[in-house]
Amino acid sequence: MPLTGNKGEWSEIYTLFKLLGDGKVHAGDANMNKLDLYYPILDIIREEIKRYEYKPDICKNIVVIDEDGIEYARISMDSFERQSADLLVAIKNAKERAFEVPSAEDFMLKIGCSKLKAPSNDKADIRIVIHDLRTNMTPELGFSIKSQLGSASTLLNAGETTNIRFKVVGGDMTDEEITSINQIQDHLPRMAALIEHGYGLDYSDIEHPVFKNNLLFLDTSMPKFIASCLLFSSMPNATSSIKDAVEAIAAQNPLGFTGSDVVAFYEHKMKVLLLDSALGMTPAKEWTGRYDANGGYLVVRKDGEIVCYHFYNRNDVEDYLYYNTRFERASRSRYHFGYLYRGDDGNVYLKLNLQIRFTK
């Protein structure tokens, strides 16, 4: 049966072909520009029905070795380079959501690949042994792949686990007002009506206990901080930019920071959340601080170039995440956010849902 996949899934195979064709990967800056710094690739490991390793040799071939240590194939790096170029064209020209690329599939079979996405229980999409020229270390690292060739991917996925509860303040809201505002179809007009009636929202709680504990694990003030950012982005006329939300909250300074650089204080908190979400933390699983994608991020740019955000260069990884993410409103029908309701204590509450997506 032919392999079919979307642009993001085919991007994983493209990344494999491209890295093996180039034999190295360049570091990127916050704007995804390639830097002079690069990492030679010594080995790529892929787990499928069998474990295969892809090792460049001194003759510019890729030697494919199976889990028994037997050579499976020996193919020139030029072949990988040509295949990556052809696959890039196919991905860019694809009109359907899921599509086939027969030429790429034929080449995959020659190198032991039978699936577009290697099975994984963590956030690492590909495992690479690189040579860090500065430290002279050769670690095996897991990288998460993000592609600009398809639709923007999520960093922190929405679910009922990411609902955040706010208390309505500013007066005693009547049941008639609750019904009237809830009948407004769209979220932003609904928030505008709440304000027009003279009400505001104060952070109450993170509803899911595991997600709340994960946020507390990062920083004891993280629940209140991220709730404040989400509330800002949910208001009429606000932008969805992570950076804009952080700067707006820094201007309010709800945590009372008295140092010289208030923006840096709040920016750091957001970068901690983004980094841990990128490399391992999920809302519904208890977080212990151990990264799955311990290498960092590989980003496939729109032009097909790949840039690396190596965890050794933590500031670069954090800047990339900070400047290239936004809040997104998830499905209100699925996650029950955006509706006013009266709690058992008689107070009126509203839930907002946290989801963070890449901008491109």
N, C-alpha and C positions, 0 to 999 in steps of 0.2 A: 504494500500500500504506500503510495507516495507521501512524502513528508509535507505537511502544510503548517504554516505558522504566520504570525503577524510580524510587523516590522521590528518590534522589540525582540522577539524570539530569534528571527534571522540575524539580528544584530549580534547575538552571542556567537554564532558561527562565523560571522564576518570578523568579529574581534579575534577569534582563534586564528583564522586565515591571515589576517592583517599583521598580527603580532609575530607569527611565525615567518611571514614574508619579510618583515622589517628586521627582526632579530633584536629589537630594542623598543622601548617606549619612552617618550619624552614626558617630563613633568609639565604641569600646566599652572597658570596663574589663576586669579579669581575670575578673570574674564575668558577662561578657556584658551588662552594663547599658549603656544608651545614655548617652553623655556629651553635654554641651552643644556640644562641638566637632563640627563637621560639614564635609563637603567638597561644594561644588556640583559637579554633573556637567556637563561641557561636551561630552562626546562619548563614545560607546561604540563600539568597533570589533569587528566579528565577521567572521571568515573562514570562508566556506563554499565553494560553487562559485564565488561571487564574494565580494569584500570589500564589506561594507556598513558605513556609519557612521550612527549614530543621534544627532542633534544637537537639543537643545531650542532653540526660538526664543523671541522675546520675547512671542509670542502664546500661549504654553503649548501649543505643538504639538511633536511630535517629527518632524523632517525626516529621512527615510531617503534616503541618497545612495549610489549604487553606485560601483564602483571607477573608472568612467569620468567621475565627477563629475556624473552625471545624477540628478535627483530621482526616486526610485522611489515614494515615498509621503509623505504628510503627514497625521499622525494626532494627535488631541488627547492630551495627557498624561492627561486624565481617562479616556480609553479604556484606556490602559495600566494605570491604577490599578484600573479595574473588572476587567480581564482578570487582573491579578495576584491580586485578591481571590477570583475564581472558581477560578483554578488552585490557590490555597492550599487551598480547601475540597476540591477533587478529590484533591489529594495526600494530605491528612489522612484522607479517607474511603476511600482505595484499600485493598482487601483483598488483591489479587494482587501478586505480586512485580513483574511487568511489566504495565503497563496503558496504555490509551489515554485521551486527553482531547481529544475531537473539537473542542470549542469553542476550546481553546487552539491546536490545530493549524490551524484555519481562520484564526485571527488571525496565527499565525506566517507563513502564506503571504502575508498582506497586507503584511508588513514584510520579506519576503525571507529568512525563516528556513525551512530545509528539514530541519534536523537538530536533535536535542536537544542534542548535545554538539558544539561546534565543534571541528574537527580541531586537534590540538595535539601538538607534540613535546616540550613542556616542562610545568612544573607550573602554568602560568598558564591558568585556565579562562575568564577574561574580561579584556579590555583596555579601560581607561578613561582618559580625559583628565579629570583633576579640577583644580579651582582650590583650591590650598592658600592659605587666607586669611591665614595667618601669614607665609608666605614670598613670597606673590604669584606663586608658580610654577604653571605649568600643564603638568605632565609627562604623557606617556602611560605608564601603568603596567600591569603584568600582575598580576592577583590570582587567588589560589586560592580556590575556593568550598567551604566546608564546611557541610553542612546537618544540622540536628538533626531534620528531618522524617522521615528514614529511619534506618537502623541506623548506629551509630557507625562512622566511617571510620578507616582506618589513616593514621598519620603516617609510619612507617618499615615498609615491607613485609617480611615474612619470606621467606626463601629459603635455599638451601644457602649462599648468599653471607654470611648473617648468623649462621652457626654459630660459637660460641666454645668453645674446648677448655679443659677443666680437668683437672688431674692429681689423682688420688686420693692422699691422704696420710694418715698415721696408722698405717701398718703394711703388711705384704705381703699383699695380697688374693689369695685362692686362686681358681682357675678355678671351683671349686664355688660360692664366694660370688658370683662374677660371674654365673653362671647363675641362682642362686637369686634375686638381686635383680632381674635383668633379666626374670624371669618375672612380676614384679609388674606388673599391668596399668596402673595409673594413676600419673601422674608424682609427685604429692606423697607418696603412700605409699612409692614407690620411694626418694625422697629421704630420707624418715623412716627407712627400713630402713638406708640407707647410714650415717646418723648413729648409729642404734642399734648397728650393728656396730663403732662406734668410729672411723669414717673421716671425713675432711673433704675439701674441694676447694680447690685453689690454682689461680689463673689460669695458663694455659699459653700460649695464643696465639689470635689471630683467624685462622681458617682461610683465608679468602679473601684473597689478597694485595692486591686492589684496595680492598676494604673496609678492610683494615688500614691501607693507605696513606692512605685518606680520613680515617680517625680520627686518624692521626698528623698529617695536614695541619691538622686542627682544633686539636690539642693533643698534644704528645708523650706525655703521661700519659693520654690519653683511652682507649686500649685497656684498660688496667688498671682505670681508673675505671668505665667502662661495664660491664666484666665483673663488677666487684664489686657494682654495683647490680643487675645481672641475677641474680647468684647469690643475693643477699638476697631478691629477689622470688620466687625459685624454691623457697625453703625452706618447710617446713610452718609454718603460723600467721602467715606474712608476708602483707602486703597487696600488691596489684599497683600501688599508687599510685606515680607517679614521685617525687612530693614525699616520701613516706614513705621510699622507698629512699635518696634523697639524704641525708635527715637521719640515717638509720641508718648510712650510710657515713661521714658527717661525724663521727659519734660514735666510729667506729673510727679515722678519720684515717689511712688507709693510705699517703697520700702525704707524711705528716709535715709538714703546714702548721703554721707557728708564729705566724701572725698572730692578731689579736684576734677575728676573726669566721670561725671554721672553716666554719660552715654556708654562709656567703656564698661562700666559696672553691669549695666543691663544687657549690653551686647554680649558680654562674656557668658552670661546665664543662657541666653538664647543659643549661642554656639555650642554650649555643653549639651543642651537638649538635641540640637540638630545632629551633632556628631554621634551621640550615643544611639539615636534613632537610625542613623545611616548605617552604623556598623554592628548593630545587634539588638538593641532594645525594641520590644514590641509591647503594646498596651496590655495584652492579656496574659503575658508570661512574666513571672517574677524575674527581675533584672538583678544580676550580680556584678555587673561591670566588666564581664569578659566579652571581648569583641569576637564576632564570627568572621566578618570581613576584616581580618586583622591587618591586611595590607592597605586598604583604603578603597579608592574609587577609580574606575576607568570610565572615561566619558568619550563616547563616539560622537564627534561633532557632525554637523550637517554636511560638511565637505568630505566626510569620511576619515579625517585624521583622528587619531586617538591620543588623548592626554591622560596622564596619570596623576592622581592625588594620593601620594604615598603617606601613610600614617606617620612615618618618620618626620615628614614636613607638616606637622599638625596644623600650624597656622594657615598653610595653603589650603588644606582640606576644609578647615572651618570657614575660611573666607569664601571658598567656592560655594559651600552650602548656604552661607548667610546671604550672599548676593544673588543667588539663583533659585530661591524658594519663595513660596507665597502660601497664604491661607486659602483654603477652598471650602465652600459650603457643600456638604455631602447631601444625600437624599433625606429630606425631611420625613417622608413617609416611612423610610426604613429605620431611621434612628431616632425618631420621635423628638426632634429638637425644634425649637422655634415656637412652641405653643405655651401659652400661659395656663397655669393650673393652680388650684388651691391645695396646699399641703395639709397634712393632718394637724399641724400646729396652727392652722388658720391663715398663715401667710401665703402670699402669691409668689410663685416661682416661674422661671423660664429656663429651659435648657438650651445651651449652644453646643455644637459638635466640633471637635478639633480634628482637622485634617490638613496636612501640609503636602503640597505638590511642588515639583520643580516648575520653573517658569518656562523652560524650553528643553 
